[in-house]
Amino acid sequence: MISFLLAYITLTLFGMILLGIYGVATRSNLIKKIIMLNVMGDAINMLFILIGYRLVFPVFPPIYEKHLSFEEFLSRAVDPVPQALVLTAIVIGMAMNILLATYAIQFYRLHGTVDARDMAEIMGGEGE
């Protein structure tokens, strides 16, 4: 049962990643691209947390307690490295979202559109 749920969650997360890639590649609205980038980043973060999780019961937090033997702690503790990486990725993702949203708002103020095809034409490139 647990392996089925793990496979289901993993496939759902990969589906969310593919949905994010599809949304970024096919949508021309910059706001929708930013939202799809956010969906994709959140799915990747959840996948990293899932990779670091241990499928043993009971699972211990990565804080050593003296009443446990060290071998038991190592076999049952959740890996803290993916948690630290995801925390860093969340902060970087937030900064990226703020930067992209500011860029889209400023482009809308200057040119009156958030369409990527119009942006390419305005900036001197070729539109799709």
C-alpha positions, 0 to 999 in steps of 0.5 A: 500500500505504501509503495503504491502511494509513493508511486502515485505521489511520484507520478503526480509530481512528475505530471506537475513538472510536465504541466509546468514545462508545457505551460511555460513553453506554450503560453504567451502571457507572462503572468501565466508563464510565471505561475507555471514556473512556480508550479514546476518549482513547487513540484520539484521541491516536493519531489526532493523532500519525497526523495529524502524521506525514509519509508520506515516506521517510526520516522525520526526527525534529523535531531539525535536523541540520547536514548536512541542508538546511533545505528537506529538513528541513522537507519530511521532519521529523515535525510536533512540535506534535501530539506536544506536544499529545498529551503534554499530553493524556496528562497531563491524561487521567491526572489525569482518570482518577485523579479519576474513579476516586477519585470512583467508589471514594468513591461505592462506599464511601459508597453501596455501588454504582457504578451511574450510575442508582442514583447519580442516584436517590441524588443526588436526580435521576431514573434512566433 
